[in-house]
Structures are given as structure tokens and as C-alpha cells.
């Protein structure tokens, strides 16, 4: 699933194409992508057609478009975007500014680099195109979503409880109602890091579950939770109340550091399902075995570190150990293996 860095990369790539533009038409190819919309697809089309995009904002994994009327007055609602597991925002056509300050030829499409092959087939930008937003400069923004877990909808704006700017780039404290309960993310300078640490240390829940709690700190999923835990050398199942203040801070700082690195290289692409607005994948080098091993099945510790010469993991379940022994016809700790779990593969992990 795209996490904070990937959604922020999409926001940054999309903003130059949509800021100040008017949505002139909406094509709905898949009503399920509008299932969160109150009133259904007809209400969505009516709400956004003719609206001007004031700016794009983001908190955690939520991206929203602030909307204005033709006079430039706020409409009091936002166009919400959530990428789910495989959502993409792809831009076609239009006349984006060229590097020399002029305009590119109308109708051109930003160059795309092929995505690296991953665990599944890439989203087909034609077959999996669910919603198309037509803009007044001729550009089209496609919402492409192979698995249809993401979607678009409109949400009324409300004041944030803390009264601070809603996002780092926001000019006011207004948030979509669907985002009001979402905590500030680690890249937001307005986040009270010490307050987050205090809440974490007051809970018995495992530290990884706390990192994934979007009401506490938003934008973190399996990828960056595991990287933060690895950086702090902390077990995923350590109760929050067992952490020292310093260790809790190292976990959060580690997750923040790897997210900032991801932003610098366009995010993290384990497969072909995450690309930016012009079809390019992210290039952050993440230990795929460690992340997939932590989320794919019960009985495997998330603290496994792969390398070219040696890969280690900790099997916490005797049942899982026996299953591997049986499959491999020998001691599980002697060989690198491919262990199939449902539709996912744990690749090349040598088990301790």
C-alpha cells in the first residue's frame, strides 16, 4: 500500500498540473471507486464539475483537493483521494510548463519509465482506469486502481482541534471531516513528538501496532514501521509501556529518516502497483524480505535482515518451523528458501 512518502510524491507531481485548474467534466467508469461518496456517483459528479482546484494538501495517506467556485470563493468541501492498495493518479495531455519557462506542446504526455517487475502484474492504465477528471487546459487526471480498494469522494471542511495549520503547506486550520481524527504525521513540524511518545509509553499494545495507529501518528504502514523498528533495534511486539522514552524516540526518528530518504528518490516500489503521476516507480532500496516476512504470515519475526551473503530470520512458531523443515527436506537454517504463503512469496530467507 502506498504510504506517506508515496502519497506525498503523488501530491507534488500532481500539483503543477491541477492547481488553479477547473474540473470541466468527470467520467465514471467504475462506480465502486466512488463508494465513499454520500449520494453516489451522481452527487460526486455534480459536486466537482465546474469547481476550481485551489491547492492540494495531504495528511498521512490522505490527499485532498481544496475546491473553489468560479469567483474563487471556497466551496467548504474538498475532493478526497485515497490510493488504497493499488491506486494511481496519472496525468495525460494538457500544457505543463517546460523547463525553459515556456509551455510544452499541447497533448503531450509526460515521459514514463518502465516500472520494475514485482510480485504481480502492473496496473493497466486503460483497463484499470476508474475515474477521469477533465481539466480546462485539456489535461486529464486518471484515477487508476487495479484492486479498487482506493477511491475518490467529497468531504466537508472542518476546523482542526489544535487550531494550527492543517498541513505544513496549509494557510488555515481547515481539514476534511474524514481526516479530522487522523493524527499528524512525522514530517509535519506541528506534530507534538513528545506527546506521541507519552501516549505510546502509556499503552500495552505492541509498538508496531501503535505505529500503524493512524489516529496516533499517520502515514506509517508496514514498510516504514519495519524500517523504523530496525533502525531502533526494537522488536515489533515490544509493548509500548516497556519502551524507554529514548527508545520510543529512536523508533519514530528512524521511521522519519527513512521516509525522508524515500521522498528524495520518489518513494518505494515493491511491485508495479505504485508509480507517480507520469508512470515512474520509486527507487528507495528497502529490504523486501524483512518487510514481507513481517506481514505475510504468523510466526515470523519482523526483525530479519537480508544481505547478499547471509539472510536471517527468527521463527517464533514451532509449527512454522516444522512446516519449513518438511518443505525443505532438511534443517531450515541451512538453506535459503522460497516459502509460499497464499498468493505471496517470502523470497530467499535463511531461517535461524
N, C-alpha and C positions, 0 to 999 in steps of 0.2 A: 504494500500500500504506500502511495506517496506520503511522505511525512513533511515536516516543516520545511526543510531546505528545498525539496522538490516543488512544493506549492509556492514558495517564495520565488523560485526560478520562473515558474509559470507566470506569476504576477508581474515580475519585472519584464518578462518577454512580451506579455500581452498589453501592458500599459501604453506603450508608444502607439499601438495600433488602435486603441479604443478610447483613450482619454479625449474628451471633448466631442466624440462622435455621437451621432444619433442612430438608434436602432430603428431601421425603417421597416423591417419585416422579420418574422420568425417562422421557420419551417420546423414542424414537429414530426419526426419520423418514428419516434418511439415514445408513446405516452408514459411508459413506466419510468422514464428518466425525469418525469415531472410529478412523480407520485407524492412528493412532499408539498406540492403546491395546493393551497386551500382553494377549492373551486375547480381544480383540474386544469387541463391544458388550455381551455378557452380563457380562463381567468388569467393564466400566465401570459398568453399572447396579448391580451388586452392591456395588462399592466405594463409591459415593457415596450410595446410598439409605440414609437414616437418619443420615447424617453431619451434624454441626453445623458451620456456617461460622464459624471463629474470626475471620478477617480476610482482606482482600485485599491482596496485595503485588505489586510489579512491578519488573522489571529490564529495561531496554531495551524491546523489543517484546513481552516475555513477561509475561503476567498469570497469577497463580495464587491459588487459594483454599486457605488453611490449614484443614484439617479436624480435627474433634474427635469423640469418641464422645459418647453421651448423658450421661456423667458429667463431660464437659469435659476429658477427657484427650486429648492429641494422638494422632492415628492414625499419625503418622510418614510421611504422604504428603500430597500436595497435588493439587488439581484444576487441571490446566493449561489455559490458554486462549491460543490464538494466532489472531489475526484474519486472517492471510494477506493476500490482496489485497482482499477484499470482506467480511470478517466483521463482524458487528454483534452486540452484546448488547442486547436490547430487553426492557424490563420491562413487564409487564401486570398489572393488578389489585393486590391487597394493600392495606395500610392505612398508607402512609407518613405521617410526622408532618407536620402542617400548620404554617404559618408562625406561628400563634398558640400553638404548643406542644401543641395537641390532635391528634386523628387525622382524616385525611381520610376521606370515605365509602368503605367497603369496595367494591371492584370498580371504582373509578375508574381511569382511565388518565391518565398524565401528559400534558399538552398537547404537541402536536407542531407544529413549524413546517415548512412545505414546504421541502425541500432545493432549492438552486439547480440548474437543469438543467446537466448536464455532458456528458462525451463519450459516455456510454452510458446505458441505461435504469436507473432506480433499482431496488434490490433490492425484491422484493415480500415484505412481512413474513409473508405467508401461504404463497405458493408456494415461497419460499426458506427457510422455517423448517426447520432441520435437526435440532436438539435442543431439547427443552423440559425445564427443571428446575422442578419444582413445589416451592414452599416452604410451611412450616407456617402462614403467615399468609394463605394464599390467593394470594399473588403467583406469577407465572410468569416465568421468565427464559428468553427465546428466544435461541438461537444461530442467527442468520440469515446465510446465506453463499451468495451467488449463484454464485460461481466454484468453491467447495468447495476452496480452497487452505488455508484455516484448519482449525481443529479443536479438540476437547477430548480430554483423556486424563488419567490419573493418573500421578504420578511420585513415587518415594520421596524423602524429605528426607535431605540430607547436609550436613555442615559445610562452610562456605566456607573456602577455603585460607588467606585472610588473617586469619581469626578475628574479623573486625569484623562489626558488624550487617549482615545480608544486604542490606537495603534501608534507605533513610532512615527508614522507619516501623517497621522490624522490631525485635523485642525480643530476638532471638538471631541466631546466625550460620548458621541452617539455610536451605538452598536446595534446591529440587527438583534431582534428579540431572541433568535435562535442561538446567539453567541454570548448572550449576557452571562450565562452560567459557566462559560469556558474560561479557565484561568489564563493569565498572561504567560507568554512563552519565554524561553530562556534568552532570546535575542531582544526582548523588549526591555529597554532601560528603566521603564517604570515598574518592572516586576520587583516585588519585595522578596529578595532571595532569602533573607534571614527568616521571614515569616513562613516561607515554604519549608525551610529546613525544620523549623519548630513544629509544624504540622506533621511532617514525615516522622520525626522522632517521637511523636506522641501516639503513633499508631502501631498496631501489632501486625498489620498486613506486610507481606513480603515487599522488599524495596522495589523489585521490578513492577509489581502491581501498582505501587504508588507512583512510579514514573509514568505508567500508562494511564493514570487517572487524569483525564483531560480537565477536570474541574480544579485540580491542584496545580498542574503545570501542563500547558497544552503543546501540541505539536510533536510529541515524542511517541514513536511506535517501537516495534521490536528492534529495528536496525540500530537506532541511536540509543535506545535503552541499553542494549547489549554492549555497545561501544563505550558508553559512559561507565557501566559496571566494570568492564575490562580495564579501562583507564584507572579506575579507583581500586582495582583488585578486590572487588566485593562480590560475594555470591548473590545470585538473583533472588534466593529465598531467605536472605537475612531479614528478620523483622525490622521494621523501621525503628522501633523503640530500642533496638540493640545497637544502633549506629551512634558513633560519637558525632558531635557537631562538625568536626573536621572531616570525617569520612563522608558524611552526607554532602558536605560542600564539594568534596572532590568528585563525587558521583555527578552532581549537577554541572560542575565546571568541565568535567570530561565530556559529558554529552554536548554541552555548548561548544566546546572546542571542535569536536568532530563535525557538528552541524555547520560551523563557520567554514571549515575546510571544504565541506560538501558544497556550500554556496559558491565557493571560488571556482569549482570545476563543474558546476551545473547539476549538482545532486548526485544521487546514487541510483544506478540502473542494474538490478539483478537480472532483469529479463527485458523483453521488448515492450512491456506494457507501460513503462514510464518514459516519456520523451517530453521535450519542451515544445513551445508553440510552433517551431519550424522543423520538428521531427528529430532533433538531436538528442542523444542519450546523455546522461550524466556520467562522469568519469572518476568519481571517488572510488578508491580501491578499498573495499570492505571485505573482511573475512567472511565469505559466503557460508562456509561450513559452520562457523560458530553461530551465526545468526539463524540459519535454517535448522541447525541442530537444537537450538534452544526452543524453537517454536513448533517443530514438526511432530513430536510425539512425546508421550510421558516417559519419564525415567532417564532423560539425558540432561546433564547439567549444561547450562549455557556457557560456563567458563571453559570453552575449549579453544585452543589456538592452533591454527593450521600453518604449516610452512612447507617449503618445497621438500625438505628432508624428513620432517617428522610432524605427525599430527596426533594430538592427544585429546581425549575427552574423558569424562567421568561418568560411568554408568551407575546410576543410583538404584536401579531396579534389577533384582536377580532374574526376574522374568525376562527382561530385555536382554540381559547378558546371555541367558540360556538360548534365547531365540537367535541371537547373533552367532553363538557357538555352533548351533545346529546348521544355520545357513552357510557358515564359512567352513564347516568341516574341520575345525581346529580352534586353537586358542584365539579369542577375539583380539587380544592385544598384540598379535604378531603381524597382522596384515592390515593394509588399507582396504576398505570395502565400499561397496555401494549397497546401502540398505534401503529398500523400497518401503515407503510408508504412505499408503493411499496413493495419491497422484503425485507425491513429492519424492525426491531422492535426496538422501544425505550422502554427499559425494566425498569419497576419499578420506574418511575419518578413521584414524587408528585409535582403538579404544584401550585405555589404561586398565 
